[in-house]
Amino acid sequence: MGSDIGKLLIISGLLLTGLGLYLTLGGKLDFFSRLPGDIRIERENFTFIFPLGSCLLISFLLSLIFWLFRK
């Protein structure tokens, strides 16, 4: 039970660190909204962004992290 809580704390810390870096750097991490596969539609008074490529990349990275901690 103790090792499960430890793993959860490590993963939570990594996620919070990543979120903190993203919020601190703000617009400097713009590559997440410009990956291949991201859908961006711009009109006069309307911008629609669907980050499909970014979502797939984040999903892959989180799956890899969780798989590594399960071992």
All heavy atoms as TSV, in Angstrom:
chain	resi	resn	atom	element	x	y	z
A	1	MET	N	N	0.824	-1.185	0.000
A	1	MET	CA	C	0.000	0.000	0.000
A	1	MET	C	C	0.876	1.259	0.000
A	1	MET	O	O	0.566	2.214	-0.679
A	1	MET	CB	C	-0.915	-0.017	1.213
A	1	MET	CG	C	-1.625	1.273	1.421
A	1	MET	SD	S	-3.351	0.983	1.596
A	1	MET	CE	C	-3.887	2.611	1.921
A	2	GLY	N	N	1.969	1.240	0.740
A	2	GLY	CA	C	2.842	2.403	0.827
A	2	GLY	C	C	3.501	2.732	-0.496
A	2	GLY	O	O	3.696	3.898	-0.832
A	3	SER	N	N	3.860	1.700	-1.265
A	3	SER	CA	C	4.518	1.969	-2.541
A	3	SER	C	C	3.527	2.537	-3.552
A	3	SER	O	O	3.909	3.324	-4.410
A	3	SER	CB	C	5.186	0.707	-3.060
A	3	SER	OG	O	4.386	0.006	-3.946
A	4	ASP	N	N	2.245	2.152	-3.455
A	4	ASP	CA	C	1.231	2.708	-4.357
A	4	ASP	C	C	1.037	4.197	-4.102
A	4	ASP	O	O	0.918	4.982	-5.042
A	4	ASP	CB	C	-0.106	1.988	-4.179
A	4	ASP	CG	C	-0.064	0.557	-4.679
A	4	ASP	OD1	O	0.792	0.265	-5.540
A	4	ASP	OD2	O	-0.872	-0.257	-4.210
A	5	ILE	N	N	1.017	4.572	-2.841
A	5	ILE	CA	C	0.862	5.987	-2.495
A	5	ILE	C	C	2.092	6.770	-2.954
A	5	ILE	O	O	1.982	7.886	-3.463
A	5	ILE	CB	C	0.615	6.159	-0.983
A	5	ILE	CG1	C	-0.739	5.567	-0.626
A	5	ILE	CG2	C	0.678	7.625	-0.583
A	5	ILE	CD1	C	-1.031	5.527	0.861
A	6	GLY	N	N	3.264	6.174	-2.816
A	6	GLY	CA	C	4.491	6.832	-3.270
A	6	GLY	C	C	4.483	7.081	-4.763
A	6	GLY	O	O	4.862	8.162	-5.226
A	7	LYS	N	N	4.051	6.081	-5.533
A	7	LYS	CA	C	3.980	6.242	-6.990
A	7	LYS	C	C	2.973	7.324	-7.365
A	7	LYS	O	O	3.222	8.135	-8.262
A	7	LYS	CB	C	3.594	4.920	-7.650
A	7	LYS	CG	C	4.688	3.882	-7.606
A	7	LYS	CD	C	4.227	2.597	-8.247
A	7	LYS	CE	C	5.283	1.520	-8.142
A	7	LYS	NZ	N	4.849	0.261	-8.754
A	8	LEU	N	N	1.837	7.334	-6.673
A	8	LEU	CA	C	0.819	8.342	-6.941
A	8	LEU	C	C	1.351	9.742	-6.653
A	8	LEU	O	O	1.111	10.676	-7.417
A	8	LEU	CB	C	-0.432	8.069	-6.108
A	8	LEU	CG	C	-1.581	9.053	-6.275
A	8	LEU	CD1	C	-2.141	8.982	-7.683
A	8	LEU	CD2	C	-2.662	8.782	-5.256
A	9	LEU	N	N	2.098	9.893	-5.575
A	9	LEU	CA	C	2.675	11.197	-5.241
A	9	LEU	C	C	3.710	11.643	-6.273
A	9	LEU	O	O	3.778	12.823	-6.627
A	9	LEU	CB	C	3.300	11.156	-3.847
A	9	LEU	CG	C	2.316	11.123	-2.675
A	9	LEU	CD1	C	3.064	10.912	-1.371
A	9	LEU	CD2	C	1.498	12.391	-2.636
A	10	ILE	N	N	4.514	10.709	-6.756
A	10	ILE	CA	C	5.515	11.050	-7.775
A	10	ILE	C	C	4.834	11.495	-9.066
A	10	ILE	O	O	5.197	12.517	-9.656
A	10	ILE	CB	C	6.458	9.851	-8.041
A	10	ILE	CG1	C	7.358	9.625	-6.832
A	10	ILE	CG2	C	7.292	10.081	-9.295
A	10	ILE	CD1	C	8.179	8.366	-6.911
A	11	ILE	N	N	3.835	10.758	-9.508
A	11	ILE	CA	C	3.119	11.108	-10.737
A	11	ILE	C	C	2.409	12.441	-10.565
A	11	ILE	O	O	2.457	13.299	-11.460
A	11	ILE	CB	C	2.134	9.982	-11.125
A	11	ILE	CG1	C	2.910	8.746	-11.553
A	11	ILE	CG2	C	1.193	10.437	-12.237
A	11	ILE	CD1	C	2.068	7.514	-11.744
A	12	SER	N	N	1.771	12.644	-9.429
A	12	SER	CA	C	1.095	13.919	-9.179
A	12	SER	C	C	2.087	15.074	-9.188
A	12	SER	O	O	1.801	16.144	-9.734
A	12	SER	CB	C	0.362	13.887	-7.832
A	12	SER	OG	O	-0.606	12.888	-7.811
A	13	GLY	N	N	3.243	14.867	-8.592
A	13	GLY	CA	C	4.274	15.903	-8.577
A	13	GLY	C	C	4.775	16.237	-9.966
A	13	GLY	O	O	4.976	17.407	-10.301
A	14	LEU	N	N	4.973	15.212	-10.792
A	14	LEU	CA	C	5.412	15.458	-12.170
A	14	LEU	C	C	4.360	16.222	-12.970
A	14	LEU	O	O	4.694	17.140	-13.729
A	14	LEU	CB	C	5.745	14.132	-12.866
A	14	LEU	CG	C	6.997	13.414	-12.382
A	14	LEU	CD1	C	7.096	12.037	-13.033
A	14	LEU	CD2	C	8.234	14.238	-12.679
A	15	LEU	N	N	3.101	15.846	-12.790
A	15	LEU	CA	C	2.032	16.546	-13.498
A	15	LEU	C	C	1.918	17.991	-13.033
A	15	LEU	O	O	1.753	18.904	-13.857
A	15	LEU	CB	C	0.700	15.815	-13.308
A	15	LEU	CG	C	0.574	14.469	-14.014
A	15	LEU	CD1	C	-0.737	13.793	-13.639
A	15	LEU	CD2	C	0.664	14.645	-15.511
A	16	LEU	N	N	2.017	18.224	-11.729
A	16	LEU	CA	C	1.946	19.588	-11.210
A	16	LEU	C	C	3.146	20.421	-11.663
A	16	LEU	O	O	3.011	21.610	-11.969
A	16	LEU	CB	C	1.856	19.580	-9.693
A	16	LEU	CG	C	0.496	19.201	-9.118
A	16	LEU	CD1	C	0.568	19.075	-7.605
A	16	LEU	CD2	C	-0.558	20.212	-9.520
A	17	THR	N	N	4.322	19.800	-11.727
A	17	THR	CA	C	5.505	20.507	-12.213
A	17	THR	C	C	5.337	20.894	-13.674
A	17	THR	O	O	5.649	22.021	-14.080
A	17	THR	CB	C	6.762	19.636	-12.045
A	17	THR	OG1	O	6.908	19.306	-10.659
A	17	THR	CG2	C	8.001	20.347	-12.540
A	18	GLY	N	N	4.830	19.972	-14.484
A	18	GLY	CA	C	4.586	20.261	-15.895
A	18	GLY	C	C	3.562	21.380	-16.072
A	18	GLY	O	O	3.748	22.285	-16.885
A	19	LEU	N	N	2.493	21.337	-15.296
A	19	LEU	CA	C	1.478	22.381	-15.362
A	19	LEU	C	C	2.054	23.724	-14.921
A	19	LEU	O	O	1.797	24.759	-15.547
A	19	LEU	CB	C	0.270	22.005	-14.504
A	19	LEU	CG	C	-0.867	23.015	-14.464
A	19	LEU	CD1	C	-1.476	23.184	-15.845
A	19	LEU	CD2	C	-1.908	22.576	-13.465
A	20	GLY	N	N	2.857	23.719	-13.871
A	20	GLY	CA	C	3.484	24.948	-13.394
A	20	GLY	C	C	4.428	25.552	-14.423
A	20	GLY	O	O	4.440	26.764	-14.634
A	21	LEU	N	N	5.207	24.715	-15.091
A	21	LEU	CA	C	6.099	25.203	-16.145
A	21	LEU	C	C	5.304	25.797	-17.306
A	21	LEU	O	O	5.660	26.839	-17.846
A	21	LEU	CB	C	7.002	24.080	-16.657
A	21	LEU	CG	C	8.149	23.688	-15.744
A	21	LEU	CD1	C	8.826	22.431	-16.272
A	21	LEU	CD2	C	9.146	24.823	-15.624
A	22	TYR	N	N	4.231	25.122	-17.661
A	22	TYR	CA	C	3.405	25.624	-18.757
A	22	TYR	C	C	2.794	26.985	-18.408
A	22	TYR	O	O	2.792	27.902	-19.216
A	22	TYR	CB	C	2.302	24.621	-19.099
A	22	TYR	CG	C	1.411	25.088	-20.216
A	22	TYR	CD1	C	1.868	25.063	-21.521
A	22	TYR	CD2	C	0.132	25.564	-19.968
A	22	TYR	CE1	C	1.063	25.505	-22.561
A	22	TYR	CE2	C	-0.669	26.007	-20.993
A	22	TYR	CZ	C	-0.204	25.968	-22.287
A	22	TYR	OH	O	-0.994	26.416	-23.307
A	23	LEU	N	N	2.273	27.108	-17.191
A	23	LEU	CA	C	1.657	28.372	-16.789
A	23	LEU	C	C	2.695	29.476	-16.630
A	23	LEU	O	O	2.425	30.639	-16.916
A	23	LEU	CB	C	0.880	28.183	-15.484
A	23	LEU	CG	C	-0.368	27.306	-15.586
A	23	LEU	CD1	C	-0.978	27.097	-14.210
A	23	LEU	CD2	C	-1.380	27.899	-16.541
A	24	THR	N	N	3.894	29.133	-16.176
A	24	THR	CA	C	4.941	30.131	-15.990
A	24	THR	C	C	5.462	30.641	-17.327
A	24	THR	O	O	5.648	31.844	-17.516
A	24	THR	CB	C	6.113	29.532	-15.193
A	24	THR	OG1	O	5.620	29.077	-13.937
A	24	THR	CG2	C	7.197	30.553	-14.961
A	25	LEU	N	N	5.699	29.747	-18.253
A	25	LEU	CA	C	6.257	30.140	-19.538
A	25	LEU	C	C	5.206	30.695	-20.493
A	25	LEU	O	O	5.543	31.365	-21.454
A	25	LEU	CB	C	6.994	28.964	-20.180
A	25	LEU	CG	C	8.203	28.466	-19.393
A	25	LEU	CD1	C	8.774	27.227	-20.058
A	25	LEU	CD2	C	9.254	29.539	-19.245
A	26	GLY	N	N	3.951	30.394	-20.228
A	26	GLY	CA	C	2.846	30.967	-21.000
A	26	GLY	C	C	2.932	30.708	-22.480
A	26	GLY	O	O	2.934	29.576	-22.937
A	27	GLY	N	N	2.995	31.759	-23.264
A	27	GLY	CA	C	2.966	31.661	-24.723
A	27	GLY	C	C	4.253	31.165	-25.332
A	27	GLY	O	O	4.318	30.923	-26.523
A	28	LYS	N	N	5.305	31.000	-24.533
A	28	LYS	CA	C	6.580	30.538	-25.079
A	28	LYS	C	C	6.537	29.062	-25.459
A	28	LYS	O	O	7.354	28.603	-26.227
A	28	LYS	CB	C	7.706	30.789	-24.081
A	28	LYS	CG	C	7.922	32.271	-23.826
A	28	LYS	CD	C	8.979	32.503	-22.794
A	28	LYS	CE	C	9.084	33.991	-22.487
A	28	LYS	NZ	N	10.013	34.264	-21.417
A	29	LEU	N	N	5.597	28.315	-24.901
A	29	LEU	CA	C	5.431	26.897	-25.247
A	29	LEU	C	C	4.334	26.750	-26.301
A	29	LEU	O	O	3.384	26.028	-26.137
A	29	LEU	CB	C	5.076	26.084	-24.002
A	29	LEU	CG	C	6.160	25.926	-22.962
A	29	LEU	CD1	C	5.628	25.154	-21.771
A	29	LEU	CD2	C	7.357	25.220	-23.539
A	30	ASP	N	N	4.505	27.434	-27.405
A	30	ASP	CA	C	3.478	27.462	-28.434
A	30	ASP	C	C	3.510	26.244	-29.350
A	30	ASP	O	O	2.623	26.050	-30.151
A	30	ASP	CB	C	3.640	28.739	-29.255
A	30	ASP	CG	C	2.389	29.074	-30.026
A	30	ASP	OD1	O	1.300	28.691	-29.570
A	30	ASP	OD2	O	2.522	29.712	-31.085
A	31	PHE	N	N	4.539	25.393	-29.231
A	31	PHE	CA	C	4.641	24.257	-30.150
A	31	PHE	C	C	3.532	23.243	-29.928
A	31	PHE	O	O	3.233	22.455	-30.807
A	31	PHE	CB	C	6.011	23.587	-30.044
A	31	PHE	CG	C	6.245	22.827	-28.781
A	31	PHE	CD1	C	5.952	21.477	-28.714
A	31	PHE	CD2	C	6.771	23.441	-27.672
A	31	PHE	CE1	C	6.179	20.763	-27.561
A	31	PHE	CE2	C	6.994	22.734	-26.503
A	31	PHE	CZ	C	6.697	21.398	-26.450
A	32	PHE	N	N	2.880	23.235	-28.750
A	32	PHE	CA	C	1.789	22.288	-28.524
A	32	PHE	C	C	0.562	22.621	-29.365
A	32	PHE	O	O	-0.239	21.755	-29.659
A	32	PHE	CB	C	1.382	22.238	-27.047
A	32	PHE	CG	C	2.172	21.253	-26.257
A	32	PHE	CD1	C	2.915	21.657	-25.176
A	32	PHE	CD2	C	2.176	19.914	-26.589
A	32	PHE	CE1	C	3.653	20.754	-24.442
A	32	PHE	CE2	C	2.907	19.001	-25.872
A	32	PHE	CZ	C	3.648	19.430	-24.794
A	33	SER	N	N	0.402	23.871	-29.757
A	33	SER	CA	C	-0.766	24.225	-30.564
A	33	SER	C	C	-0.442	24.225	-32.060
A	33	SER	O	O	-1.287	24.578	-32.860
A	33	SER	CB	C	-1.284	25.597	-30.151
A	33	SER	OG	O	-0.327	26.592	-30.437
A	34	ARG	N	N	0.753	23.822	-32.422
A	34	ARG	CA	C	1.141	23.863	-33.832
A	34	ARG	C	C	1.748	22.534	-34.308
A	34	ARG	O	O	2.559	22.513	-35.212
A	34	ARG	CB	C	2.136	24.989	-34.067
A	34	ARG	CG	C	1.649	26.326	-33.601
A	34	ARG	CD	C	2.046	27.417	-34.552
A	34	ARG	NE	N	1.702	28.719	-34.015
A	34	ARG	CZ	C	0.586	29.350	-34.302
A	34	ARG	NH1	N	-0.292	28.786	-35.097
A	34	ARG	NH2	N	0.327	30.537	-33.799
A	35	LEU	N	N	1.361	21.455	-33.698
A	35	LEU	CA	C	1.855	20.151	-34.134
A	35	LEU	C	C	1.100	19.682	-35.374
A	35	LEU	O	O	-0.049	20.085	-35.600
A	35	LEU	CB	C	1.674	19.121	-33.015
A	35	LEU	CG	C	2.592	19.240	-31.813
A	35	LEU	CD1	C	2.212	18.207	-30.762
A	35	LEU	CD2	C	4.030	19.065	-32.208
A	36	PRO	N	N	1.727	18.831	-36.184
A	36	PRO	CA	C	0.985	18.255	-37.308
A	36	PRO	C	C	-0.212	17.460	-36.783
A	36	PRO	O	O	-0.108	16.730	-35.803
A	36	PRO	CB	C	2.001	17.319	-37.962
A	36	PRO	CG	C	3.327	17.802	-37.511
A	36	PRO	CD	C	3.115	18.402	-36.158
A	37	GLY	N	N	-1.338	17.637	-37.404
A	37	GLY	CA	C	-2.554	16.961	-36.958
A	37	GLY	C	C	-3.470	17.874	-36.166
A	37	GLY	O	O	-4.634	17.549	-35.948
A	38	ASP	N	N	-2.969	19.025	-35.716
A	38	ASP	CA	C	-3.811	19.989	-35.022
A	38	ASP	C	C	-4.660	20.730	-36.052
A	38	ASP	O	O	-4.169	21.147	-37.094
A	38	ASP	CB	C	-2.975	20.993	-34.239
A	38	ASP	CG	C	-2.298	20.369	-33.035
A	38	ASP	OD1	O	-2.639	19.224	-32.685
A	38	ASP	OD2	O	-1.431	21.029	-32.440
A	39	ILE	N	N	-5.924	20.870	-35.747
A	39	ILE	CA	C	-6.852	21.532	-36.654
A	39	ILE	C	C	-7.037	22.969	-36.175
A	39	ILE	O	O	-7.374	23.205	-35.023
A	39	ILE	CB	C	-8.201	20.791	-36.689
A	39	ILE	CG1	C	-7.985	19.360	-37.180
A	39	ILE	CG2	C	-9.209	21.533	-37.542
A	39	ILE	CD1	C	-9.182	18.466	-37.011
A	40	ARG	N	N	-6.805	23.910	-37.065
A	40	ARG	CA	C	-6.935	25.335	-36.723
A	40	ARG	C	C	-7.711	26.025	-37.844
A	40	ARG	O	O	-7.273	26.040	-38.992
A	40	ARG	CB	C	-5.560	25.951	-36.553
A	40	ARG	CG	C	-5.579	27.378	-36.127
A	40	ARG	CD	C	-4.138	27.884	-35.971
A	40	ARG	NE	N	-4.144	29.203	-35.417
A	40	ARG	CZ	C	-3.931	29.486	-34.131
A	40	ARG	NH1	N	-3.674	28.521	-33.297
A	40	ARG	NH2	N	-3.965	30.715	-33.701
A	41	ILE	N	N	-8.861	26.594	-37.489
A	41	ILE	CA	C	-9.695	27.311	-38.446
A	41	ILE	C	C	-9.819	28.749	-37.963
A	41	ILE	O	O	-10.277	28.997	-36.855
A	41	ILE	CB	C	-11.092	26.664	-38.567
A	41	ILE	CG1	C	-10.957	25.210	-39.031
A	41	ILE	CG2	C	-11.974	27.472	-39.504
A	41	ILE	CD1	C	-12.238	24.432	-38.990
A	42	GLU	N	N	-9.382	29.682	-38.802
A	42	GLU	CA	C	-9.450	31.096	-38.439
A	42	GLU	C	C	-10.348	31.831	-39.426
A	42	GLU	O	O	-10.176	31.730	-40.628
A	42	GLU	CB	C	-8.051	31.713	-38.442
A	42	GLU	CG	C	-7.152	31.174	-37.367
A	42	GLU	CD	C	-5.795	31.859	-37.344
A	42	GLU	OE1	O	-5.677	32.975	-37.891
A	42	GLU	OE2	O	-4.866	31.259	-36.779
A	43	ARG	N	N	-11.290	32.561	-38.894
A	43	ARG	CA	C	-12.169	33.428	-39.677
A	43	ARG	C	C	-12.041	34.848	-39.128
A	43	ARG	O	O	-11.224	35.110	-38.264
A	43	ARG	CB	C	-13.623	32.950	-39.575
A	43	ARG	CG	C	-13.829	31.524	-40.049
A	43	ARG	CD	C	-13.814	31.456	-41.575
A	43	ARG	NE	N	-14.133	30.114	-42.012
A	43	ARG	CZ	C	-13.306	29.323	-42.640
A	43	ARG	NH1	N	-12.095	29.711	-42.894
A	43	ARG	NH2	N	-13.665	28.127	-43.008
A	44	GLU	N	N	-12.888	35.761	-39.590
A	44	GLU	CA	C	-12.804	37.157	-39.153
A	44	GLU	C	C	-12.866	37.304	-37.633
A	44	GLU	O	O	-11.949	37.809	-37.019
A	44	GLU	CB	C	-13.945	37.965	-39.777
A	44	GLU	CG	C	-13.594	38.594	-41.087
A	44	GLU	CD	C	-14.743	39.427	-41.589
A	44	GLU	OE1	O	-15.351	40.157	-40.797
A	44	GLU	OE2	O	-15.025	39.316	-42.787
A	45	ASN	N	N	-13.957	36.884	-37.044
A	45	ASN	CA	C	-14.161	37.054	-35.601
A	45	ASN	C	C	-14.209	35.723	-34.868
A	45	ASN	O	O	-14.827	35.624	-33.802
A	45	ASN	CB	C	-15.458	37.823	-35.332
A	45	ASN	CG	C	-15.421	39.215	-35.904
A	45	ASN	OD1	O	-14.375	39.856	-35.905
A	45	ASN	ND2	N	-16.548	39.674	-36.406
A	46	PHE	N	N	-13.572	34.702	-35.410
A	46	PHE	CA	C	-13.718	33.362	-34.853
A	46	PHE	C	C	-12.450	32.559	-35.097
A	46	PHE	O	O	-11.886	32.574	-36.185
A	46	PHE	CB	C	-14.909	32.670	-35.539
A	46	PHE	CG	C	-15.131	31.266	-35.109
A	46	PHE	CD1	C	-15.691	30.972	-33.885
A	46	PHE	CD2	C	-14.758	30.220	-35.934
A	46	PHE	CE1	C	-15.891	29.672	-33.496
A	46	PHE	CE2	C	-14.962	28.912	-35.555
A	46	PHE	CZ	C	-15.534	28.636	-34.328
A	47	THR	N	N	-11.986	31.898	-34.065
A	47	THR	CA	C	-10.856	30.975	-34.190
A	47	THR	C	C	-11.224	29.675	-33.495
A	47	THR	O	O	-11.632	29.678	-32.338
A	47	THR	CB	C	-9.589	31.564	-33.545
A	47	THR	OG1	O	-9.268	32.795	-34.178
A	47	THR	CG2	C	-8.425	30.602	-33.688
A	48	PHE	N	N	-11.095	28.571	-34.221
A	48	PHE	CA	C	-11.377	27.249	-33.673
A	48	PHE	C	C	-10.094	26.435	-33.721
A	48	PHE	O	O	-9.471	26.305	-34.764
A	48	PHE	CB	C	-12.469	26.545	-34.490
A	48	PHE	CG	C	-12.718	25.132	-34.060
A	48	PHE	CD1	C	-13.434	24.860	-32.914
A	48	PHE	CD2	C	-12.218	24.075	-34.798
A	48	PHE	CE1	C	-13.662	23.561	-32.516
A	48	PHE	CE2	C	-12.432	22.770	-34.408
A	48	PHE	CZ	C	-13.167	22.511	-33.261
A	49	ILE	N	N	-9.699	25.905	-32.569
A	49	ILE	CA	C	-8.486	25.089	-32.491
A	49	ILE	C	C	-8.858	23.747	-31.873
A	49	ILE	O	O	-9.420	23.697	-30.781
A	49	ILE	CB	C	-7.408	25.778	-31.630
A	49	ILE	CG1	C	-7.051	27.136	-32.210
A	49	ILE	CG2	C	-6.168	24.898	-31.535
A	49	ILE	CD1	C	-6.162	27.968	-31.314
A	50	PHE	N	N	-8.569	22.669	-32.592
A	50	PHE	CA	C	-8.760	21.318	-32.070
A	50	PHE	C	C	-7.398	20.627	-32.095
A	50	PHE	O	O	-6.923	20.202	-33.148
A	50	PHE	CB	C	-9.772	20.531	-32.902
A	50	PHE	CG	C	-10.086	19.194	-32.323
A	50	PHE	CD1	C	-10.837	19.080	-31.172
A	50	PHE	CD2	C	-9.609	18.045	-32.927
A	50	PHE	CE1	C	-11.117	17.842	-30.628
A	50	PHE	CE2	C	-9.882	16.802	-32.389
A	50	PHE	CZ	C	-10.639	16.701	-31.238
A	51	PRO	N	N	-6.736	20.517	-30.924
A	51	PRO	CA	C	-5.362	20.005	-30.875
A	51	PRO	C	C	-5.287	18.475	-30.903
A	51	PRO	O	O	-4.884	17.841	-29.936
A	51	PRO	CB	C	-4.847	20.568	-29.553
A	51	PRO	CG	C	-6.069	20.652	-28.695
A	51	PRO	CD	C	-7.199	20.993	-29.635
A	52	LEU	N	N	-5.647	17.879	-32.009
A	52	LEU	CA	C	-5.651	16.415	-32.122
A	52	LEU	C	C	-4.241	15.840	-31.987
A	52	LEU	O	O	-4.013	14.895	-31.223
A	52	LEU	CB	C	-6.270	15.996	-33.453
A	52	LEU	CG	C	-6.401	14.502	-33.687
A	52	LEU	CD1	C	-7.333	13.898	-32.655
A	52	LEU	CD2	C	-6.909	14.231	-35.077
A	53	GLY	N	N	-3.278	16.395	-32.685
A	53	GLY	CA	C	-1.894	15.916	-32.602
A	53	GLY	C	C	-1.325	16.091	-31.204
A	53	GLY	O	O	-0.634	15.211	-30.680
A	54	SER	N	N	-1.615	17.214	-30.571
A	54	SER	CA	C	-1.137	17.463	-29.217
A	54	SER	C	C	-1.754	16.481	-28.222
A	54	SER	O	O	-1.072	15.972	-27.333
A	54	SER	CB	C	-1.474	18.898	-28.789
A	54	SER	OG	O	-0.871	19.825	-29.647
A	55	CYS	N	N	-3.041	16.219	-28.372
A	55	CYS	CA	C	-3.709	15.267	-27.488
A	55	CYS	C	C	-3.115	13.867	-27.628
A	55	CYS	O	O	-2.932	13.160	-26.631
A	55	CYS	CB	C	-5.204	15.234	-27.776
A	55	CYS	SG	S	-6.081	16.705	-27.262
A	56	LEU	N	N	-2.821	13.472	-28.855
A	56	LEU	CA	C	-2.216	12.153	-29.074
A	56	LEU	C	C	-0.823	12.074	-28.455
A	56	LEU	O	O	-0.465	11.062	-27.842
A	56	LEU	CB	C	-2.152	11.835	-30.566
A	56	LEU	CG	C	-3.489	11.565	-31.239
A	56	LEU	CD1	C	-3.319	11.455	-32.750
A	56	LEU	CD2	C	-4.126	10.318	-30.673
A	57	LEU	N	N	-0.032	13.142	-28.589
A	57	LEU	CA	C	1.302	13.170	-28.005
A	57	LEU	C	C	1.240	13.107	-26.483
A	57	LEU	O	O	1.962	12.322	-25.852
A	57	LEU	CB	C	2.055	14.418	-28.453
A	57	LEU	CG	C	3.443	14.612	-27.845
A	57	LEU	CD1	C	4.378	13.505	-28.312
A	57	LEU	CD2	C	3.994	15.977	-28.209
A	58	ILE	N	N	0.387	13.888	-25.880
A	58	ILE	CA	C	0.250	13.892	-24.421
A	58	ILE	C	C	-0.254	12.534	-23.939
A	58	ILE	O	O	0.225	12.011	-22.928
A	58	ILE	CB	C	-0.677	15.035	-23.972
A	58	ILE	CG1	C	0.013	16.380	-24.223
A	58	ILE	CG2	C	-1.058	14.901	-22.506
A	58	ILE	CD1	C	-0.888	17.577	-24.045
A	59	SER	N	N	-1.200	11.951	-24.653
A	59	SER	CA	C	-1.713	10.632	-24.282
A	59	SER	C	C	-0.610	9.581	-24.332
A	59	SER	O	O	-0.491	8.742	-23.433
A	59	SER	CB	C	-2.850	10.239	-25.223
A	59	SER	OG	O	-3.272	8.928	-24.957
A	60	PHE	N	N	0.215	9.628	-25.378
A	60	PHE	CA	C	1.325	8.681	-25.502
A	60	PHE	C	C	2.316	8.852	-24.348
A	60	PHE	O	O	2.757	7.870	-23.745
A	60	PHE	CB	C	2.030	8.865	-26.840
A	60	PHE	CG	C	3.285	8.057	-26.963
A	60	PHE	CD1	C	3.218	6.693	-27.172
A	60	PHE	CD2	C	4.534	8.646	-26.847
A	60	PHE	CE1	C	4.373	5.921	-27.273
A	60	PHE	CE2	C	5.691	7.904	-26.943
A	60	PHE	CZ	C	5.609	6.533	-27.153
A	61	LEU	N	N	2.671	10.097	-24.036
A	61	LEU	CA	C	3.634	10.349	-22.957
A	61	LEU	C	C	3.091	9.910	-21.602
A	61	LEU	O	O	3.819	9.295	-20.814
A	61	LEU	CB	C	4.018	11.828	-22.927
A	61	LEU	CG	C	4.845	12.317	-24.117
A	61	LEU	CD1	C	5.058	13.822	-24.029
A	61	LEU	CD2	C	6.169	11.579	-24.197
A	62	LEU	N	N	1.827	10.199	-21.324
A	62	LEU	CA	C	1.239	9.772	-20.048
A	62	LEU	C	C	1.139	8.248	-19.969
A	62	LEU	O	O	1.393	7.658	-18.913
A	62	LEU	CB	C	-0.136	10.408	-19.858
A	62	LEU	CG	C	-0.134	11.890	-19.524
A	62	LEU	CD1	C	-1.560	12.423	-19.477
A	62	LEU	CD2	C	0.583	12.149	-18.210
A	63	SER	N	N	0.779	7.603	-21.084
A	63	SER	CA	C	0.723	6.130	-21.101
A	63	SER	C	C	2.104	5.536	-20.832
A	63	SER	O	O	2.231	4.559	-20.088
A	63	SER	CB	C	0.208	5.630	-22.439
A	63	SER	OG	O	-1.108	6.041	-22.646
A	64	LEU	N	N	3.134	6.129	-21.407
A	64	LEU	CA	C	4.498	5.661	-21.191
A	64	LEU	C	C	4.910	5.828	-19.727
A	64	LEU	O	O	5.480	4.912	-19.126
A	64	LEU	CB	C	5.458	6.420	-22.106
A	64	LEU	CG	C	6.936	6.036	-22.008
A	64	LEU	CD1	C	7.136	4.597	-22.466
A	64	LEU	CD2	C	7.778	6.985	-22.839
A	65	ILE	N	N	4.593	6.975	-19.143
A	65	ILE	CA	C	4.929	7.211	-17.727
A	65	ILE	C	C	4.209	6.219	-16.835
A	65	ILE	O	O	4.805	5.617	-15.934
A	65	ILE	CB	C	4.597	8.672	-17.336
A	65	ILE	CG1	C	5.570	9.632	-18.015
A	65	ILE	CG2	C	4.639	8.859	-15.825
A	65	ILE	CD1	C	5.176	11.089	-17.902
A	66	PHE	N	N	2.908	6.027	-17.058
A	66	PHE	CA	C	2.148	5.088	-16.223
A	66	PHE	C	C	2.654	3.658	-16.409
A	66	PHE	O	O	2.717	2.889	-15.449
A	66	PHE	CB	C	0.653	5.170	-16.529
A	66	PHE	CG	C	0.000	6.428	-16.011
A	66	PHE	CD1	C	-0.868	7.140	-16.808
A	66	PHE	CD2	C	0.257	6.899	-14.740
A	66	PHE	CE1	C	-1.466	8.294	-16.336
A	66	PHE	CE2	C	-0.326	8.047	-14.264
A	66	PHE	CZ	C	-1.191	8.749	-15.067
A	67	TRP	N	N	3.026	3.290	-17.626
A	67	TRP	CA	C	3.546	1.946	-17.876
A	67	TRP	C	C	4.878	1.745	-17.142
A	67	TRP	O	O	5.118	0.672	-16.583
A	67	TRP	CB	C	3.727	1.736	-19.371
A	67	TRP	CG	C	4.276	0.395	-19.723
A	67	TRP	CD1	C	3.597	-0.785	-19.740
A	67	TRP	CD2	C	5.626	0.103	-20.072
A	67	TRP	NE1	N	4.459	-1.801	-20.101
A	67	TRP	CE2	C	5.710	-1.292	-20.306
A	67	TRP	CE3	C	6.774	0.864	-20.222
A	67	TRP	CZ2	C	6.888	-1.908	-20.674
A	67	TRP	CZ3	C	7.935	0.255	-20.580
A	67	TRP	CH2	C	7.995	-1.117	-20.803
A	68	LEU	N	N	5.728	2.758	-17.151
A	68	LEU	CA	C	7.019	2.661	-16.461
A	68	LEU	C	C	6.845	2.522	-14.949
A	68	LEU	O	O	7.583	1.774	-14.295
A	68	LEU	CB	C	7.890	3.878	-16.777
A	68	LEU	CG	C	8.455	3.929	-18.194
A	68	LEU	CD1	C	9.152	5.266	-18.428
A	68	LEU	CD2	C	9.410	2.779	-18.438
A	69	PHE	N	N	5.877	3.225	-14.388
A	69	PHE	CA	C	5.654	3.130	-12.952
A	69	PHE	C	C	4.939	1.844	-12.544
A	69	PHE	O	O	5.020	1.436	-11.389
A	69	PHE	CB	C	4.872	4.346	-12.445
A	69	PHE	CG	C	5.746	5.531	-12.191
A	69	PHE	CD1	C	5.780	6.590	-13.075
A	69	PHE	CD2	C	6.560	5.575	-11.079
A	69	PHE	CE1	C	6.593	7.675	-12.853
A	69	PHE	CE2	C	7.386	6.643	-10.845
A	69	PHE	CZ	C	7.399	7.710	-11.735
A	70	ARG	N	N	4.261	1.203	-13.479
A	70	ARG	CA	C	3.602	-0.065	-13.164
A	70	ARG	C	C	4.604	-1.204	-13.041
A	70	ARG	O	O	4.362	-2.184	-12.362
A	70	ARG	CB	C	2.591	-0.404	-14.257
A	70	ARG	CG	C	1.212	-0.538	-13.736
A	70	ARG	CD	C	0.283	-1.042	-14.781
A	70	ARG	NE	N	0.545	-0.415	-16.077
A	70	ARG	CZ	C	-0.318	-0.371	-17.045
A	70	ARG	NH1	N	-1.474	-0.928	-16.917
A	70	ARG	NH2	N	-0.008	0.198	-18.199
A	71	LYS	N	N	5.707	-1.104	-13.727
A	71	LYS	CA	C	6.729	-2.166	-13.714
A	71	LYS	C	C	7.403	-2.256	-12.377
A	71	LYS	O	O	7.664	-1.431	-11.650
A	71	LYS	CB	C	7.771	-1.916	-14.814
A	71	LYS	CG	C	7.217	-2.087	-16.186
A	71	LYS	CD	C	7.166	-3.532	-16.492
A	71	LYS	CE	C	6.547	-3.768	-17.852
A	71	LYS	NZ	N	6.521	-5.094	-18.242
